């Protein structure tokens, strides 16, 4: 089987209420595209009917697969899914599909060709948020301010669940990722910046879903702790020697697109 142009990786934990509508919308959209694709649902040890529903759906859609994992957290599921995927471009997609799938083309060639990591942003010029409670928005912006201060420079929206990685970037970043919970985005973007990868934020439309698994205050505290842990790991050399990404590509005989 040839390498897919695109892999969509969906981390899922107890998503029985919305995983089928999400898969239906994604596969219907992708079926109309002119490239090869796959969808990987990284099941984070769900205790509800999520794995059964995905398996049944995959029975009629051979490009959809289920990756069953022990429950570790969203970060662990994303890491496993990204390393399991085979696509030239690997798109991280939240199970609630709070970004319209029709905006996927903003992340891919030919619209974007010169970047290693493309970050869907609710804060970039031209982005729109819909129905988000004010308290959640305030806490999210406070966390982002902390993230920019302590770990990632210039990224206005680290936590949006829609990001795209070129295969070479994914294969360089995710083996280094250690954060298992919601703070994994900070670690991955921190490493990407340290390795000199080409990052860009692009505006998306984002719709608040009331069934979100994120608890803004409790998870915000945990993610702040994760930021400090990432900095501590870097200080003590836990990530090893981070070679510039262009050198890594050159050693593999690959250059930037």
ABEGO torsion letter per residue (X at the ends): XBBBABBBBBBBBGAAAAAAAAAAAAAAAAAABABBBBBBBBBBGBABAAAAAAAAAAAABAABBBBBBBBAEAAAAAAAAAAABABABBBBBBAAGABBAAAAAAABOAABAABABBBBBAABBGBBBBGBBAAAAAAAAAAAAAAAAAABBGBABAABABBBBBAAAAAAAAAABABABAAAAAAAAAAAAAAGBBBBBBBBBBBBBAABABBAAAAAAAAAAAAAAAAAAAAAGAAEBBBBAAAAAAAAGBBBX
